[in-house]
Amino acid sequence: MQINHDTRGALGQSVDLLNTVADGETPDALATVADLRSFVERNQVSGVGTLTDADLRAVRAVRERFARVFEAPDTRTAAELINELVAEAGTTPQLTDHDGYDWHVHYFAPGASVAQHLAADGGMALSFFLVSGERDRLRRCEAPGCRRAFVDLSRNRSRRYCDSRTCGNRLHVAAYRARRRESADAGQS
């Protein structure tokens, strides 16, 4: 599946947003307006002015809705969730060429809030995956104790972990050590 720059960026923002949720080991990374500003800067979300507590609450609500899309039991349910999200965001496709980027499409209306921006662009990016029959690429990490979101863009759809350097390596090292222990135990018998 070929993914253009805009869709890849919107997917990255959506996944990063999903992964700000608190888990057993890390606190909520969107606890304050300063956290939201950091998220906006890290993801280069354009056209965002002053952020408020209302923006923080709205973005956290979008985050929850993206989580429901990733966890939807089937494509029809995911499509319904995305349709609601995009409609409520007031999607208004516009061609733009700002900040040194070539022509691309923004799906949010001029003057949209940061939550509407994320909902519209992220919702449209997720919809492209559904339309192309690729919903199964929207995944959660399979490592024990990790539920981070990711989009599997591998050719053979084989990615299982959010980050092969952390979760994947941790599991491979644990399996290797278990095999060595078994081998050592068998050698002592």
C-alpha positions as CSV (number, residue, x, y, z in Angstrom):
1,M,0.0,0.0,0.0
2,Q,1.4,3.4,-1.0
3,I,0.8,6.1,1.6
4,N,1.4,9.8,0.8
5,H,3.2,12.1,3.1
6,D,-0.1,13.7,4.5
7,T,-1.6,10.4,5.4
8,R,1.6,9.1,6.9
9,G,1.9,12.3,9.0
10,A,-1.8,12.1,10.1
11,L,-1.4,8.4,11.0
12,G,1.8,9.3,13.0
13,Q,-0.1,12.0,14.9
14,S,-3.0,9.6,15.6
15,V,-0.7,6.8,16.9
16,D,1.3,9.3,19.0
17,L,-1.9,10.6,20.4
18,L,-3.1,7.1,21.3
19,N,0.2,6.3,22.9
20,T,-0.1,9.3,25.3
21,V,-2.6,7.3,27.4
22,A,-1.3,6.3,30.9
23,D,-0.5,2.6,31.3
24,G,0.9,0.6,34.2
25,E,4.4,2.1,33.8
26,T,4.0,5.6,32.4
27,P,1.7,8.4,33.4
28,D,-0.8,10.2,31.0
29,A,1.4,12.2,28.6
30,L,-1.5,14.6,28.0
31,A,-2.1,15.7,31.6
32,T,-1.6,19.4,31.2
33,V,-1.9,22.1,28.5
34,A,1.9,22.2,28.5
35,D,1.9,18.5,27.6
36,L,-0.6,19.3,24.8
37,R,1.7,22.0,23.5
38,S,4.6,19.6,23.5
39,F,2.5,17.1,21.5
40,V,1.6,19.7,19.0
41,E,5.2,20.8,18.5
42,R,6.5,17.2,18.4
43,N,4.0,16.4,15.7
44,Q,4.3,19.7,13.8
45,V,0.5,20.3,13.9
46,S,0.1,23.4,11.9
47,G,-2.2,26.4,12.5
48,V,-2.5,25.9,16.3
49,G,-2.7,29.0,18.4
50,T,-3.1,29.4,22.1
51,L,-4.1,26.2,23.8
52,T,-6.5,26.0,26.8
53,D,-7.8,23.5,29.2
54,A,-10.9,23.1,26.9
55,D,-8.5,22.1,24.1
56,L,-6.8,19.6,26.3
57,R,-10.2,18.0,27.2
58,A,-11.3,17.9,23.6
59,V,-8.0,16.3,22.4
60,R,-8.3,13.7,25.1
61,A,-11.8,12.9,23.9
62,V,-10.5,12.5,20.3
63,R,-7.8,10.2,21.7
64,E,-10.5,8.0,23.2
65,R,-12.4,7.9,20.0
66,F,-9.3,6.9,18.0
67,A,-8.8,4.1,20.6
68,R,-12.3,2.8,19.8
69,V,-11.5,2.8,16.1
70,F,-8.3,0.7,16.8
71,E,-10.3,-1.7,19.0
72,A,-13.4,-1.9,16.8
73,P,-14.5,-5.6,16.4
74,D,-15.1,-5.1,12.6
75,T,-14.7,-2.8,9.7
76,R,-18.4,-1.6,9.8
77,T,-18.0,-0.5,13.4
78,A,-14.7,1.2,12.7
79,A,-16.3,3.0,9.7
80,E,-19.2,4.2,11.8
81,L,-16.9,5.5,14.4
82,I,-14.7,7.3,11.9
83,N,-17.7,8.8,10.1
84,E,-19.0,10.3,13.3
85,L,-15.6,11.6,14.2
86,V,-15.0,13.2,10.9
87,A,-18.5,14.7,10.6
88,E,-18.3,16.3,14.0
89,A,-14.9,17.7,13.2
90,G,-16.5,19.7,10.3
91,T,-14.2,18.2,7.7
92,T,-13.5,20.7,4.9
93,P,-10.8,19.5,2.5
94,Q,-8.5,22.2,1.3
95,L,-5.3,22.2,-0.8
96,T,-2.5,24.0,0.8
97,D,1.3,24.5,0.4
98,H,2.5,25.9,3.7
99,D,5.7,25.8,5.7
100,G,7.9,24.6,2.8
101,Y,5.7,21.5,2.0
102,D,4.5,20.9,-1.5
103,W,0.7,20.9,-2.2
104,H,-1.2,18.6,0.1
105,V,-4.7,18.3,1.6
106,H,-5.9,19.5,5.0
107,Y,-9.2,18.1,6.0
108,F,-10.0,20.5,8.8
109,A,-11.8,23.8,8.3
110,P,-9.8,27.1,8.6
111,G,-9.9,28.2,12.3
112,A,-10.5,24.7,13.5
113,S,-9.5,23.8,17.0
114,V,-6.6,21.5,17.6
115,A,-9.0,18.6,18.4
116,Q,-11.0,19.2,15.2
117,H,-7.7,19.3,13.3
118,L,-6.5,16.0,14.7
119,A,-10.0,14.4,14.4
120,A,-10.4,15.4,10.7
121,D,-6.9,14.6,9.5
122,G,-6.5,11.5,11.6
123,G,-10.0,10.3,10.8
124,M,-9.5,10.7,7.1
125,A,-6.1,8.9,7.3
126,L,-7.8,6.0,9.1
127,S,-10.6,6.0,6.6
128,F,-8.1,5.5,3.7
129,F,-7.0,2.3,5.5
130,L,-10.5,1.0,5.8
131,V,-11.4,1.9,2.2
132,S,-8.3,0.0,0.9
133,G,-9.1,-3.1,3.0
134,E,-6.1,-2.5,5.3
135,R,-7.8,-2.1,8.7
136,D,-5.8,-5.1,10.0
137,R,-2.7,-2.9,9.8
138,L,-4.0,-0.8,12.7
139,R,-2.6,-2.7,15.7
140,R,-1.7,-2.9,19.3
141,C,1.6,-4.2,20.5
142,E,1.6,-7.9,21.3
143,A,4.3,-7.7,24.0
144,P,3.0,-8.6,27.5
145,G,2.1,-5.5,29.4
146,C,2.3,-3.2,26.3
147,R,-0.8,-2.0,24.5
148,R,0.8,0.8,22.5
149,A,-0.8,1.5,19.1
150,F,1.1,1.3,15.8
151,V,0.4,1.0,12.1
152,D,2.0,-2.0,10.5
153,L,3.5,-0.7,7.2
154,S,5.7,-3.8,6.6
155,R,5.2,-5.4,3.2
156,N,4.2,-8.8,4.7
157,R,2.1,-7.4,7.5
158,S,4.2,-9.2,10.1
159,R,5.0,-6.5,12.6
160,R,3.9,-7.5,16.1
161,Y,5.5,-5.0,18.4
162,C,5.2,-1.2,18.7
163,D,9.0,-0.9,18.6
164,S,11.3,-3.7,17.7
165,R,14.1,-2.1,19.6
166,T,12.3,-2.2,22.9
167,C,9.3,-4.6,23.1
168,G,10.6,-6.9,20.3
169,N,14.1,-7.1,21.7
170,R,12.9,-7.5,25.2
171,L,10.9,-10.6,24.2
172,H,13.6,-12.0,22.0
173,V,16.2,-11.6,24.8
174,A,13.9,-13.3,27.3
175,A,13.3,-16.2,25.0
176,Y,17.0,-16.5,24.3
177,R,17.8,-16.6,28.1
178,A,15.0,-19.2,28.7
179,R,16.5,-21.4,26.0
180,R,20.0,-21.1,27.5
181,R,18.6,-22.0,31.0
182,E,16.8,-25.0,29.5
183,S,20.0,-26.0,27.7
184,A,22.0,-25.6,30.9
185,D,19.5,-27.5,32.9
186,A,19.4,-30.3,30.3
187,G,23.3,-30.5,30.4
188,Q,23.2,-30.9,34.2
189,S,20.9,-33.9,34.1
